[in-house]
């Protein structure tokens, strides 16, 4: 399974599991972002953690765009 397929599978699981509405993505044991699924708007909130301890938050109403953002974030960390 490719990295992108794995990300999409996790995001779909968020949609389907009413008890779980957030998921962390990490690389090398370090949390890079948190995704929350907002059921009443069917959208995703992506919180990207930065090195200074802060974060940037983005909202997406499309699962594919959310997955691509997470993929880009994880790939950029792999390459460093």
N, CA, C and O atoms as CSV, one atom per row, in Angstrom:
chain,resi,resn,atom,element,x,y,z
A,1,UNK,N,N,0.849,-1.171,0.000
A,1,UNK,CA,C,0.000,0.000,0.000
A,1,UNK,C,C,0.898,1.239,0.000
A,1,UNK,O,O,1.853,1.337,0.771
A,2,UNK,N,N,0.574,2.158,-0.863
A,2,UNK,CA,C,1.362,3.388,-0.926
A,2,UNK,C,C,1.005,4.308,0.236
A,2,UNK,O,O,-0.013,4.125,0.903
A,3,UNK,N,N,1.847,5.284,0.459
A,3,UNK,CA,C,1.610,6.259,1.530
A,3,UNK,C,C,0.294,6.989,1.311
A,3,UNK,O,O,-0.471,7.175,2.257
A,4,UNK,N,N,0.021,7.403,0.086
A,4,UNK,CA,C,-1.205,8.138,-0.209
A,4,UNK,C,C,-2.442,7.271,0.018
A,4,UNK,O,O,-3.441,7.755,0.549
A,5,UNK,N,N,-2.392,6.007,-0.373
A,5,UNK,CA,C,-3.507,5.095,-0.134
A,5,UNK,C,C,-3.763,4.917,1.359
A,5,UNK,O,O,-4.912,4.875,1.798
A,6,UNK,N,N,-2.688,4.814,2.135
A,6,UNK,CA,C,-2.818,4.672,3.583
A,6,UNK,C,C,-3.459,5.897,4.221
A,6,UNK,O,O,-4.289,5.776,5.122
A,7,UNK,N,N,-3.073,7.066,3.752
A,7,UNK,CA,C,-3.664,8.310,4.270
A,7,UNK,C,C,-5.148,8.360,3.944
A,7,UNK,O,O,-5.964,8.680,4.809
A,8,UNK,N,N,-5.502,8.047,2.702
A,8,UNK,CA,C,-6.924,8.056,2.305
A,8,UNK,C,C,-7.739,7.059,3.123
A,8,UNK,O,O,-8.869,7.351,3.515
A,9,UNK,N,N,-7.169,5.887,3.381
A,9,UNK,CA,C,-7.869,4.881,4.176
A,9,UNK,C,C,-8.139,5.403,5.593
A,9,UNK,O,O,-9.234,5.216,6.123
A,10,UNK,N,N,-7.160,6.047,6.196
A,10,UNK,CA,C,-7.342,6.595,7.542
A,10,UNK,C,C,-8.394,7.698,7.553
A,10,UNK,O,O,-9.191,7.785,8.488
A,11,UNK,N,N,-8.405,8.549,6.514
A,11,UNK,CA,C,-9.395,9.627,6.448
A,11,UNK,C,C,-10.803,9.063,6.254
A,11,UNK,O,O,-11.761,9.565,6.841
A,12,UNK,N,N,-10.926,8.026,5.435
A,12,UNK,CA,C,-12.244,7.380,5.253
A,12,UNK,C,C,-12.722,6.757,6.562
A,12,UNK,O,O,-13.911,6.802,6.878
A,13,UNK,N,N,-11.799,6.177,7.317
A,13,UNK,CA,C,-12.163,5.597,8.613
A,13,UNK,C,C,-12.718,6.661,9.557
A,13,UNK,O,O,-13.623,6.381,10.343
A,14,UNK,N,N,-12.181,7.878,9.484
A,14,UNK,CA,C,-12.705,8.968,10.302
A,14,UNK,C,C,-14.164,9.254,9.946
A,14,UNK,O,O,-14.983,9.516,10.826
A,15,UNK,N,N,-14.483,9.203,8.658
A,15,UNK,CA,C,-15.855,9.452,8.209
A,15,UNK,C,C,-16.810,8.372,8.715
A,15,UNK,O,O,-17.949,8.662,9.083
A,16,UNK,N,N,-16.339,7.135,8.730
A,16,UNK,CA,C,-17.203,5.993,9.014
A,16,UNK,C,C,-17.353,5.669,10.497
A,16,UNK,O,O,-18.350,5.062,10.889
A,17,UNK,N,N,-16.405,6.050,11.315
A,17,UNK,CA,C,-16.416,5.695,12.734
A,17,UNK,C,C,-16.967,6.860,13.560
A,17,UNK,O,O,-16.269,7.854,13.759
A,18,UNK,N,N,-18.209,6.753,14.043
A,18,UNK,CA,C,-18.803,7.873,14.785
A,18,UNK,C,C,-18.127,8.140,16.132
A,18,UNK,O,O,-18.298,9.222,16.694
A,19,UNK,N,N,-17.372,7.191,16.655
A,19,UNK,CA,C,-16.719,7.367,17.950
A,19,UNK,C,C,-15.356,8.047,17.838
A,19,UNK,O,O,-14.844,8.579,18.823
A,20,UNK,N,N,-14.779,8.032,16.661
A,20,UNK,CA,C,-13.437,8.575,16.472
A,20,UNK,C,C,-13.496,9.688,15.442
A,20,UNK,O,O,-13.867,9.447,14.293
A,21,UNK,N,N,-13.136,10.903,15.834
A,21,UNK,CA,C,-13.187,11.989,14.866
A,21,UNK,C,C,-11.846,12.710,14.708
A,21,UNK,O,O,-11.790,13.785,14.110
A,22,UNK,N,N,-10.764,12.127,15.239
A,22,UNK,CA,C,-9.458,12.727,14.993
A,22,UNK,C,C,-8.380,11.661,14.873
A,22,UNK,O,O,-8.476,10.565,15.425
A,23,UNK,N,N,-7.359,12.032,14.131
A,23,UNK,CA,C,-6.263,11.107,13.855
A,23,UNK,C,C,-4.975,11.910,13.763
A,23,UNK,O,O,-4.951,12.997,13.185
A,24,UNK,N,N,-3.913,11.374,14.330
A,24,UNK,CA,C,-2.594,11.992,14.231
A,24,UNK,C,C,-1.793,11.280,13.148
A,24,UNK,O,O,-1.920,10.071,12.951
A,25,UNK,N,N,-0.970,12.048,12.455
A,25,UNK,CA,C,-0.041,11.495,11.487
A,25,UNK,C,C,1.356,11.874,11.957
A,25,UNK,O,O,1.611,13.018,12.333
A,26,UNK,N,N,2.252,10.898,11.931
A,26,UNK,CA,C,3.609,11.146,12.416
A,26,UNK,C,C,4.620,10.508,11.488
A,26,UNK,O,O,4.304,9.647,10.667
A,27,UNK,N,N,5.836,10.962,11.650
A,27,UNK,CA,C,6.949,10.379,10.904
A,27,UNK,C,C,8.146,10.318,11.853
A,27,UNK,O,O,8.451,11.275,12.565
A,28,UNK,N,N,8.797,9.192,11.841
A,28,UNK,CA,C,9.942,8.953,12.737
A,28,UNK,C,C,9.561,9.195,14.197
A,28,UNK,O,O,10.363,9.718,14.970
A,29,UNK,N,N,8.345,8.818,14.572
A,29,UNK,CA,C,7.889,8.944,15.949
A,29,UNK,C,C,7.511,10.350,16.378
A,29,UNK,O,O,7.229,10.584,17.553
A,30,UNK,N,N,7.502,11.279,15.450
A,30,UNK,CA,C,7.199,12.672,15.771
A,30,UNK,C,C,5.869,13.074,15.122
A,30,UNK,O,O,5.702,12.950,13.908
A,31,UNK,N,N,4.933,13.551,15.934
A,31,UNK,CA,C,3.637,13.965,15.407
A,31,UNK,C,C,3.804,15.188,14.524
A,31,UNK,O,O,4.362,16.202,14.945
A,32,UNK,N,N,3.319,15.084,13.302
A,32,UNK,CA,C,3.443,16.181,12.340
A,32,UNK,C,C,2.129,16.938,12.160
A,32,UNK,O,O,2.133,18.137,11.884
A,33,UNK,N,N,1.004,16.235,12.318
A,33,UNK,CA,C,-0.274,16.914,12.155
A,33,UNK,C,C,-1.395,16.104,12.810
A,33,UNK,O,O,-1.246,14.927,13.139
A,34,UNK,N,N,-2.515,16.789,12.979
A,34,UNK,CA,C,-3.724,16.154,13.497
A,34,UNK,C,C,-4.857,16.512,12.546
A,34,UNK,O,O,-4.996,17.664,12.133
A,35,UNK,N,N,-5.662,15.514,12.204
A,35,UNK,CA,C,-6.820,15.741,11.349
A,35,UNK,C,C,-8.070,15.434,12.157
A,35,UNK,O,O,-8.171,14.389,12.800
A,36,UNK,N,N,-9.009,16.350,12.114
A,36,UNK,CA,C,-10.308,16.155,12.755
A,36,UNK,C,C,-11.371,16.148,11.677
A,36,UNK,O,O,-11.347,16.971,10.762
A,37,UNK,N,N,-12.310,15.209,11.789
A,37,UNK,CA,C,-13.433,15.175,10.860
A,37,UNK,C,C,-14.622,15.839,11.534
A,37,UNK,O,O,-15.034,15.430,12.619
A,38,UNK,N,N,-15.168,16.855,10.898
A,38,UNK,CA,C,-16.294,17.601,11.442
A,38,UNK,C,C,-17.557,17.108,10.741
A,38,UNK,O,O,-17.820,17.443,9.586
A,39,UNK,N,N,-18.325,16.310,11.464
A,39,UNK,CA,C,-19.475,15.625,10.862
A,39,UNK,C,C,-20.569,16.558,10.347
A,39,UNK,O,O,-21.108,16.334,9.263
A,40,UNK,N,N,-20.902,17.592,11.102
A,40,UNK,CA,C,-22.034,18.430,10.689
A,40,UNK,C,C,-21.746,19.223,9.412
A,40,UNK,O,O,-22.683,19.673,8.752
A,41,UNK,N,N,-20.476,19.404,9.051
A,41,UNK,CA,C,-20.143,20.092,7.805
A,41,UNK,C,C,-19.465,19.166,6.796
A,41,UNK,O,O,-19.145,19.590,5.685
A,42,UNK,N,N,-19.246,17.910,7.174
A,42,UNK,CA,C,-18.544,16.936,6.328
A,42,UNK,C,C,-17.213,17.496,5.823
A,42,UNK,O,O,-16.875,17.371,4.646
A,43,UNK,N,N,-16.477,18.108,6.732
A,43,UNK,CA,C,-15.196,18.697,6.348
A,43,UNK,C,C,-14.100,18.210,7.290
A,43,UNK,O,O,-14.356,17.607,8.332
A,44,UNK,N,N,-12.885,18.497,6.881
A,44,UNK,CA,C,-11.713,18.099,7.654
A,44,UNK,C,C,-10.984,19.344,8.133
A,44,UNK,O,O,-10.874,20.334,7.410
A,45,UNK,N,N,-10.489,19.277,9.362
A,45,UNK,CA,C,-9.633,20.330,9.892
A,45,UNK,C,C,-8.249,19.730,10.062
A,45,UNK,O,O,-8.070,18.743,10.776
A,46,UNK,N,N,-7.281,20.332,9.406
A,46,UNK,CA,C,-5.909,19.859,9.437
A,46,UNK,C,C,-5.077,20.833,10.258
A,46,UNK,O,O,-4.961,22.011,9.918
A,47,UNK,N,N,-4.506,20.333,11.329
A,47,UNK,CA,C,-3.649,21.147,12.194
A,47,UNK,C,C,-2.221,20.640,12.023
A,47,UNK,O,O,-1.901,19.510,12.393
A,48,UNK,N,N,-1.363,21.498,11.454
A,48,UNK,CA,C,0.035,21.140,11.200
A,48,UNK,C,C,0.893,21.728,12.307
A,48,UNK,O,O,0.871,22.933,12.554
A,49,UNK,N,N,1.652,20.856,12.972
A,49,UNK,CA,C,2.514,21.274,14.072
A,49,UNK,C,C,3.850,21.760,13.522
A,49,UNK,O,O,4.424,21.133,12.632
A,50,UNK,N,N,4.347,22.881,14.053
A,50,UNK,CA,C,5.653,23.369,13.601
A,50,UNK,C,C,6.696,23.179,14.697
A,50,UNK,O,O,6.373,22.819,15.828
A,51,UNK,N,N,7.938,23.426,14.340
A,51,UNK,CA,C,9.073,23.193,15.240
A,51,UNK,C,C,9.048,24.082,16.486
A,51,UNK,O,O,9.590,23.702,17.524
A,52,UNK,N,N,8.434,25.242,16.395
A,52,UNK,CA,C,8.404,26.183,17.517
A,52,UNK,C,C,7.288,25.872,18.513
A,52,UNK,O,O,7.110,26.601,19.489
A,53,UNK,N,N,6.542,24.804,18.276
A,53,UNK,CA,C,5.475,24.428,19.193
A,53,UNK,C,C,4.120,25.008,18.830
A,53,UNK,O,O,3.129,24.726,19.504
A,54,UNK,N,N,4.059,25.801,17.793
A,54,UNK,CA,C,2.793,26.357,17.334
A,54,UNK,C,C,2.164,25.448,16.288
A,54,UNK,O,O,2.625,24.331,16.051
A,55,UNK,N,N,1.114,25.944,15.673
A,55,UNK,CA,C,0.482,25.163,14.622
A,55,UNK,C,C,-0.239,26.076,13.639
A,55,UNK,O,O,-0.564,27.224,13.941
A,56,UNK,N,N,-0.473,25.533,12.469
A,56,UNK,CA,C,-1.268,26.183,11.433
A,56,UNK,C,C,-2.477,25.290,11.184
A,56,UNK,O,O,-2.347,24.068,11.110
A,57,UNK,N,N,-3.644,25.896,11.057
A,57,UNK,CA,C,-4.871,25.130,10.889
A,57,UNK,C,C,-5.521,25.474,9.564
A,57,UNK,O,O,-5.631,26.641,9.188
A,58,UNK,N,N,-5.958,24.416,8.851
A,58,UNK,CA,C,-6.607,24.576,7.553
A,58,UNK,C,C,-7.876,23.723,7.533
A,58,UNK,O,O,-7.944,22.687,8.194
A,59,UNK,N,N,-8.873,24.162,6.777
A,59,UNK,CA,C,-10.095,23.380,6.630
A,59,UNK,C,C,-10.272,22.991,5.170
A,59,UNK,O,O,-10.026,23.785,4.262
A,60,UNK,N,N,-10.706,21.748,4.965
A,60,UNK,CA,C,-10.943,21.209,3.628
A,60,UNK,C,C,-12.308,20.536,3.603
A,60,UNK,O,O,-12.709,19.882,4.566
A,61,UNK,N,N,-13.008,20.703,2.499
A,61,UNK,CA,C,-14.276,19.989,2.355
A,61,UNK,C,C,-14.132,18.831,1.364
A,61,UNK,O,O,-15.121,18.246,0.922
A,62,UNK,N,N,-12.881,18.516,1.026
A,62,UNK,CA,C,-12.601,17.461,0.055
A,62,UNK,C,C,-11.557,16.500,0.634
A,62,UNK,O,O,-10.483,16.923,1.063
A,63,UNK,N,N,-11.879,15.231,0.640
A,63,UNK,CA,C,-10.978,14.228,1.224
A,63,UNK,C,C,-9.664,14.146,0.456
A,63,UNK,O,O,-8.605,13.948,1.052
A,64,UNK,N,N,-9.731,14.297,-0.871
A,64,UNK,CA,C,-8.518,14.197,-1.679
A,64,UNK,C,C,-7.545,15.337,-1.396
A,64,UNK,O,O,-6.339,15.114,-1.294
A,65,UNK,N,N,-8.059,16.544,-1.269
A,65,UNK,CA,C,-7.187,17.682,-0.966
A,65,UNK,C,C,-6.548,17.536,0.415
A,65,UNK,O,O,-5.386,17.893,0.614
A,66,UNK,N,N,-7.315,17.013,1.355
A,66,UNK,CA,C,-6.785,16.774,2.701
A,66,UNK,C,C,-5.650,15.755,2.637
A,66,UNK,O,O,-4.590,15.953,3.232
A,67,UNK,N,N,-5.883,14.668,1.912
A,67,UNK,CA,C,-4.875,13.613,1.785
A,67,UNK,C,C,-3.607,14.130,1.114
A,67,UNK,O,O,-2.501,13.777,1.522
A,68,UNK,N,N,-3.760,14.958,0.095
A,68,UNK,CA,C,-2.593,15.494,-0.606
A,68,UNK,C,C,-1.772,16.397,0.308
A,68,UNK,O,O,-0.543,16.345,0.285
A,69,UNK,N,N,-2.432,17.215,1.105
A,69,UNK,CA,C,-1.706,18.081,2.050
A,69,UNK,C,C,-0.914,17.250,3.054
A,69,UNK,O,O,0.242,17.557,3.343
A,70,UNK,N,N,-1.537,16.200,3.583
A,70,UNK,CA,C,-0.854,15.333,4.543
A,70,UNK,C,C,0.311,14.617,3.859
A,70,UNK,O,O,1.405,14.524,4.416
A,71,UNK,N,N,0.070,14.121,2.668
A,71,UNK,CA,C,1.117,13.430,1.911
A,71,UNK,C,C,2.313,14.349,1.680
A,71,UNK,O,O,3.454,13.957,1.924
A,72,UNK,N,N,2.055,15.568,1.212
A,72,UNK,CA,C,3.139,16.525,0.972
A,72,UNK,C,C,3.928,16.808,2.253
A,72,UNK,O,O,5.156,16.884,2.229
A,73,UNK,N,N,3.220,16.961,3.355
A,73,UNK,CA,C,3.866,17.220,4.636
A,73,UNK,C,C,4.779,16.058,5.037
A,73,UNK,O,O,5.928,16.273,5.423
A,74,UNK,N,N,4.273,14.845,4.947
A,74,UNK,CA,C,5.061,13.670,5.331
A,74,UNK,C,C,6.222,13.425,4.377
A,74,UNK,O,O,7.313,13.051,4.807
A,75,UNK,N,N,5.994,13.634,3.088
A,75,UNK,CA,C,7.063,13.440,2.101
A,75,UNK,C,C,8.191,14.451,2.296
A,75,UNK,O,O,9.367,14.105,2.175
A,76,UNK,N,N,7.835,15.694,2.596
A,76,UNK,CA,C,8.870,16.711,2.800
A,76,UNK,C,C,9.717,16.375,4.020
A,76,UNK,O,O,10.915,16.655,4.038
A,77,UNK,N,N,9.105,15.778,5.040
A,77,UNK,CA,C,9.863,15.371,6.241
A,77,UNK,C,C,10.768,14.203,5.936
A,77,UNK,O,O,11.884,14.136,6.452
A,78,UNK,N,N,10.311,13.275,5.106
A,78,UNK,CA,C,11.128,12.112,4.734
A,78,UNK,C,C,12.392,12.541,4.003
A,78,UNK,O,O,13.458,11.953,4.184
A,79,UNK,N,N,12.260,13.571,3.176
A,79,UNK,CA,C,13.371,14.003,2.341
A,79,UNK,C,C,14.416,14.800,3.107
A,79,UNK,O,O,15.517,15.009,2.597
A,80,UNK,N,N,14.103,15.246,4.307
A,80,UNK,CA,C,15.061,16.039,5.080
A,80,UNK,C,C,16.031,15.181,5.837
A,80,UNK,O,O,16.901,15.701,6.536
